[in-house]
Amino acid sequence: MNSSNVEKFTTSSNNALEIATAISTNKPIDRHITALVLKLQTTLSISHIIETFYQSLSTDMSIYGLEYDYPLLYTHVYHGEKSNYSYSYLIEVENDTWGNITIFVGSELSKNDKSRLDQYVSAVIFPLRNAIQHESAITLAANESNLGLPNWGLLESQITREAKLAIRQKQPLSLLLIDIDRFTTLKEKNGSLFSDIIIRHVYETLQNSLRDTDILYRFGYDQFSLILSDVVETDAEEIAERIKKDVSNHELLDYKNNKVRLTISIGITDLKNDDSVDTLYERAYSALKLAKNSGRNQIKVADGKFLR
């Protein structure tokens, strides 16, 4: 076996549960594994967890180095040196993937040593998952705070105010409802953390396309509402085409480093003098449903009572 032909394994959370249960119930378990688990419980830092894991493993077993990758948080941690022999573990818990650990060794391991390495990797599964969830929550919260993304609770009052102002000043107003195509499928296939990356990517793409007077809201989990003041319907269509193109022009990498190209569907309508917030949104939503039902990656317009 060499580095170009790595032995690959997928971890099982069953072994991790057995280790955790044994420690919590004071059942006999290897003292090195016990010490490692107790150390890992004291931190929620990904880099610290991997460093502690490497130190414990290298003290007990003869290894050259260790490499950990988690693309969704742009995390790459490396300790020691690479060698011609390695064992790669895909960390999975309940269909979510939490990165890949590669252990570099001097020669192919015996059956007993491979079993011991499996135990070590199992011991790091839950601490690593907890650390990733913690850092992801902090990152996403900080991003939404820094980006200033308004929530759904503010939307109705904001659009009511904008609509009244547009009618009073006899100015046009257009509404875009934007839905990420096949979002549920992507989330089920790649996990919740990748779905958060998708949301952030689409939001940032939308933000880069807006004027200072445009208002962007996220509503639901994978949908956005865009209020375009002083924009007629035909201009709103041009803006929607540009947004749709910008979103699909960029590729994301999933946890297996496969390229994922996103598309969006958009429903458009403009404000009528007798509109309420409900009637305005009903028309835009009807256009959005038509876009989704027409094969996705579409833009549809609700012009009064007609859809096109």
Secondary structure, 3 states (H helix, E strand, C coil): CCCCCCEEEECCHHHHHHHHHHHHCCCCCCHHHHHHHHHHCCCCCHHHHHHHHHHHHHHHCCCCEEEEEEHHHCEEEEEECCCCEEEEEEEEECCEEEEEEEEEECCCCCHHHHHHHHHHHHHHHHHHHHHHHHHHHHHHHHHHHHHCCCCHHHHHHHHHHHHHHHHHCCCCEEEEEEEECCHHHHHHHHCHHHHHHHHHHHHHHHHHCCCCCCEEEEECCCEEEEEEECCCHHHHHHHHHHHHHHHHCCEEECCCCCEEECCEEEEEEECCCCCCHHHHHHHHHHHHHHHHHCCCCCEEEEECCEEC
